[in-house]
Amino acid sequence: MARRHILYVQYTNPAGYPPLEHSSRILADRGWDVLFLGTGAFGADKLRFPPHPNIREQRMPFCPPGWRQKLHYFAYCCRVFATIVLWRPRCVYASDLFAAPLAWLAGKISGIRVIFHEHDSPNHPGGFRWFRARLFRGAYCIWPNARRAEVCAPNAPHRAIVWNCPARGEAGPPREPAVSGKLEVFYHGSIVPARLPVSLIPALARLPEGVRLTVAGYQPVGARDHVDNLRAEARRLGVEHRFSYLGEIPLRSDLLAACRRADVGLSFMPIDDRGDINESNMTGASNKPFDYLANGLALLVSDRPDWRAMFADSGLGRVCDPGDPASIAAALEWFLEHPAETRAMGESGRRRILEDWNYEAQFRPVLEWLEA
């Protein structure tokens, strides 16, 4: 039987998107040949996929915005189309706005099946949205949040809602009982003020010495000084020794191993709705809470109705106002004073990941479409 090829096209570093790692490994384990054509990315250039015999990755170097980036993008487009002609993939899988024209043309010219996975929806008009709108009509479209799918493409004929859950194999073993008087708080992901507010540091200063905060991740272009700001605030309040920054961890398996040493995972979104379609609809789209639960951590999330309903009301964590140090401190103090209940929340979440909040279950409709 002829080998089945699938080409992933992302004009960024694809290793910065855990769902791409999960879907590609599901396909590779089923005998598909997977090729990623990507680029570098500012702040997230070190991230990479673990090796797999059926997965290859080719990345052009990162090019900063400006006239050179236009030439860089043109060269990238030429490389993609040369690969399509020579390699003849059965499907093109695109998942960022800059890949939309390539995916649309691939489907239009060659008749190749196309998947368009929208991780981040654009908030402002732009030329690439024309191609995106046409992909909604013919491609198999994936969103990580049902509300975003309804807003962006209510009439898309082929679509699936696939939450950004971890792979089933990423769930850790049951955790040992928590240590009384100690609380390890963990955050991973893009390090920006909206996700990791400075208010965390004065909250930490209100809590006993046994409460520590560990952060792992990358700083995007617009927030390249944010870790320095957090450190400066921690130094000012005398808690610098209780704040740790692990930097950018290249392999996801190593990141989850670091996560597994903590007790509570942070997943914050601003309370006020600032008109950003992504920030307003992040349940399911944010991989952080699922990653934490997979490793037995309880959750501390923003007190927004959708987040409260999905995670707090189901007994997997608690809520707070991420802009209010007193609110954050009160929530963390509860975890500190209730170690057994904290572990029970994490264990409930870990079992949920094994049962249905895993990428194998989420990706099944897409896999059936691909292999039909």
C-alpha positions in Angstrom: 0.0 0.0 0.0 1.3 3.5 -0.9 2.6 5.5 2.0 0.3 8.3 3.3 2.0 11.7 3.5 0.8 14.7 5.5 2.5 18.1 5.3 2.2 20.4 8.3 2.7 24.1 7.3 3.3 26.8 9.9 5.1 30.1 9.4 6.4 29.9 12.9 8.0 27.2 15.2 5.4 24.3 15.1 7.0 22.9 18.3 5.4 25.9 20.2 2.0 24.2 19.6 1.5 21.0 21.7 -1.6 20.0 19.7 0.6 19.7 16.6 3.0 17.4 18.5 0.0 15.3 19.6 -1.8 15.0 16.3 1.4 14.3 14.3 2.4 11.5 16.7 -1.0 10.0 16.5 -0.7 9.9 12.7 2.9 8.8 12.7 2.1 5.9 15.0 -0.5 4.8 12.5 2.0 4.7 9.7 1.7 8.2 8.2 4.8 10.0 7.0 4.8 13.4 8.6 6.8 16.5 7.5 6.7 19.8 9.2 7.8 22.9 7.3 8.2 25.8 9.8 10.4 28.6 10.8 12.1 29.9 13.9 10.2 32.1 16.4 11.3 34.9 18.7 11.4 33.7 22.3 10.3 30.1 21.4 13.2 29.1 19.1 14.5 26.4 21.4 11.3 24.4 21.5 11.5 21.2 19.6 9.6 17.9 19.0 10.9 14.6 20.4 12.3 12.3 17.7 10.0 9.9 15.9 11.0 7.6 12.9 8.0 8.8 10.9 8.2 12.5 11.7 10.6 15.0 10.1 10.9 18.7 10.7 12.5 21.4 8.5 12.7 24.9 9.8 13.9 28.1 8.1 15.6 30.6 10.5 13.5 33.2 12.2 13.4 36.6 10.4 12.2 39.7 12.3 9.5 41.9 10.8 10.4 44.3 8.0 11.1 44.2 4.3 13.4 41.2 4.7 10.6 39.2 6.2 8.6 39.7 3.0 11.4 38.0 1.1 11.7 35.4 3.7 8.0 34.6 3.5 8.2 34.4 -0.3 11.1 31.9 0.0 9.1 29.9 2.5 6.1 29.8 0.1 8.3 28.5 -2.7 9.7 25.8 -0.4 6.2 24.7 0.6 4.9 24.4 -3.0 8.1 22.7 -4.2 7.5 20.1 -1.4 3.9 19.7 -2.4 4.9 19.0 -6.0 7.7 16.6 -5.2 6.4 14.9 -2.1 2.7 14.7 -3.1 1.1 14.7 0.4 -2.4 13.4 0.8 -3.2 16.3 3.2 -1.9 19.8 4.0 -2.4 20.7 7.7 -2.1 24.5 8.3 -2.6 26.1 11.7 -1.6 29.8 11.6 -2.9 32.8 9.6 0.3 33.1 7.5 -0.2 29.5 6.3 -3.8 30.1 5.2 -2.9 31.3 1.6 -0.6 28.3 1.1 -3.3 25.9 2.3 -6.0 27.5 0.2 -3.8 27.4 -2.9 -2.7 23.8 -2.3 -6.4 22.7 -2.1 -7.4 24.9 -5.1 -4.6 23.9 -7.5 -3.8 20.4 -6.6 -7.0 19.1 -5.1 -5.1 18.0 -1.9 -7.3 17.7 1.2 -6.7 20.6 3.6 -7.1 20.9 7.4 -7.1 24.4 8.8 -6.6 24.4 12.6 -7.1 27.9 14.0 -5.2 28.2 17.3 -5.4 32.0 17.5 -8.2 33.9 15.8 -7.3 37.3 14.4 -8.9 40.3 16.1 -8.3 42.9 13.3 -8.8 43.0 9.5 -5.9 41.9 7.3 -5.2 40.6 3.8 -4.7 37.0 5.0 -8.2 36.9 6.4 -9.5 36.6 2.8 -7.8 33.3 2.4 -8.9 32.2 5.9 -12.6 32.9 5.0 -12.3 30.7 1.9 -10.7 27.9 3.9 -13.7 27.9 6.1 -15.8 27.0 3.1 -13.8 24.0 1.8 -11.2 22.8 4.4 -11.8 20.7 7.4 -11.6 23.3 10.1 -10.6 22.8 13.7 -11.2 25.1 16.7 -10.2 24.6 20.3 -13.3 26.4 21.6 -16.9 26.0 20.4 -17.9 29.6 20.9 -15.0 30.8 18.7 -16.1 28.4 16.0 -19.6 29.8 16.1 -18.4 33.4 15.9 -15.7 32.9 13.2 -17.5 30.4 10.9 -21.0 29.5 11.8 -21.7 28.0 8.4 -18.4 26.1 7.9 -19.5 22.7 6.4 -16.7 20.6 7.9 -15.5 21.4 11.4 -14.5 19.9 14.7 -14.0 21.2 18.2 -10.7 19.8 19.5 -9.6 20.9 22.9 -5.9 21.4 23.5 -5.6 18.4 25.9 -2.4 16.5 26.6 -1.8 13.0 25.2 -3.0 10.2 27.4 0.5 9.0 27.8 1.5 12.3 29.3 -0.6 11.7 32.4 1.7 11.0 35.4 1.2 8.4 38.1 -0.8 9.2 41.2 0.9 11.7 43.4 2.3 11.2 46.9 0.6 13.0 49.7 1.4 16.7 49.9 3.9 18.0 52.4 2.2 20.0 55.2 3.3 23.6 55.3 4.7 23.7 51.8 3.0 24.7 48.5 4.7 24.7 45.1 2.9 26.9 42.6 3.7 26.4 38.9 3.1 28.3 35.7 4.2 27.5 32.1 3.6 29.1 28.8 4.0 32.5 27.2 5.2 34.9 29.9 3.1 38.0 29.4 1.4 40.3 31.9 -2.1 39.1 31.1 -1.2 35.4 31.9 1.4 36.0 34.6 0.5 39.3 36.3 2.9 41.2 38.6 0.1 41.0 41.2 1.3 37.4 41.9 4.5 38.7 43.6 2.7 40.8 46.3 0.4 37.8 46.8 3.4 35.6 47.4 4.7 38.2 49.9 1.5 37.9 51.9 1.9 34.1 52.3 4.2 32.0 54.6 7.7 31.1 53.7 6.7 27.6 52.5 4.8 29.0 49.4 7.0 29.2 46.3 6.4 30.1 42.7 8.1 28.5 39.7 7.7 29.7 36.1 8.8 28.1 32.9 8.3 29.4 29.4 9.3 32.0 26.8 8.9 35.8 26.5 7.4 36.9 23.2 8.4 40.1 21.5 5.9 42.3 23.3 6.9 41.2 26.8 10.6 40.6 26.6 11.2 42.4 29.9 8.4 40.8 31.9 10.6 38.3 33.9 12.9 41.1 34.9 9.9 43.1 36.1 8.7 40.1 38.2 12.2 39.6 39.6 12.5 43.3 40.5 9.1 43.2 42.3 10.2 40.0 44.1 13.4 41.7 45.2 11.6 44.8 46.4 9.3 42.7 48.5 12.0 40.4 49.9 10.6 37.2 48.2 13.2 36.8 45.4 14.3 33.5 46.9 10.8 32.1 46.6 10.5 32.9 42.9 12.2 30.7 40.3 12.4 31.1 36.5 13.4 27.9 34.6 13.5 29.6 31.2 12.5 28.0 28.0 12.4 24.2 28.3 12.9 22.7 24.8 11.2 19.4 25.2 7.6 19.1 26.4 8.4 15.9 28.4 11.0 17.8 30.5 8.5 20.7 31.0 5.8 18.3 32.3 8.4 16.6 34.6 9.1 20.1 36.1 5.3 20.6 36.4 4.9 17.3 38.3 6.9 18.6 41.2 4.3 21.3 42.0 1.0 21.3 43.9 -1.0 24.0 42.2 -1.0 25.2 38.5 -1.9 28.8 37.5 -4.0 29.5 34.5 -5.1 33.1 34.4 -7.0 35.3 32.0 -8.0 38.9 32.6 -11.4 39.2 34.4 -12.5 42.2 32.2 -13.5 41.4 28.6 -11.2 43.5 26.5 -12.8 42.5 23.2 -10.1 39.9 22.3 -12.0 36.9 20.8 -9.2 34.6 22.0 -9.0 35.8 25.6 -12.8 35.8 25.9 -13.0 32.1 24.8 -10.1 30.2 26.2 -11.6 27.3 27.9 -10.6 24.3 25.9 -8.1 26.4 24.0 -5.6 26.8 26.9 -3.5 23.8 27.3 -2.2 24.9 30.7 -5.0 23.6 32.9 -5.1 20.2 31.1 -1.3 19.9 31.5 -1.5 20.6 35.2 -4.3 18.2 35.8 -2.5 15.4 33.8 0.2 15.6 36.5 -2.0 15.8 39.5 -2.0 19.5 40.2 -5.0 21.4 41.5 -5.9 24.5 39.5 -6.1 28.2 40.3 -8.0 29.9 37.5 -9.6 33.3 36.9 -13.0 34.0 38.3 -14.7 34.1 34.9 -18.0 32.2 34.4 -16.7 29.8 31.8 -13.5 29.0 33.8 -15.4 28.6 37.0 -18.0 26.3 35.5 -15.4 24.1 33.7 -12.8 23.7 36.4 -13.9 25.1 39.9 -17.5 23.9 40.0 -16.4 20.5 38.9 -14.1 20.2 41.9 -10.7 20.6 40.1 -9.6 23.8 41.6 -10.5 27.3 42.9 -10.9 30.8 41.4 -9.5 34.2 42.1 -9.2 37.7 40.7 -5.7 37.6 39.0 -5.4 41.4 39.3 -5.9 41.4 43.1 -3.0 40.2 45.3 -5.4 39.7 48.2 -7.6 37.4 46.1 -4.7 35.4 44.8 -3.2 35.1 48.3 -6.5 33.9 49.8 -6.9 31.2 47.2 -3.4 30.0 47.7 -3.7 30.0 51.4 -6.7 27.7 51.1 -4.5 25.2 49.2 -1.8 25.5 51.8 -4.2 24.8 54.6 -5.9 21.9 52.8 -3.2 19.7 51.4 -5.3 16.5 51.2 -8.2 18.3 49.4 -5.6 19.9 47.1 -4.2 16.5 46.2 -7.7 15.1 45.7 -8.5 17.9 43.2 -5.4 17.0 41.2 -6.1 13.3 41.3 -9.7 13.9 40.0 -8.3 15.9 37.2 -5.6 13.2 36.4 -8.3 10.6 36.1 -10.4 12.9 33.9 -7.4 13.3 31.5 -7.1 9.5 31.3 -10.8 9.1 30.6 -11.7 11.7 28.0 -9.7 15.0 28.3 -6.9 13.6 26.2 -5.9 14.4 22.7 -6.5 10.9 21.4 -10.2 11.2 22.3 -10.4 14.9 21.1 -8.7 14.2 17.8 -10.8 11.1 16.9 -13.3 12.9 14.5 -10.4 14.4 12.6 -8.6 11.1 12.3 -11.8 9.4 11.0 -12.1 12.1 8.4 -8.5 11.8 7.3 -8.6 8.0 7.0 -12.0 7.7 5.5 
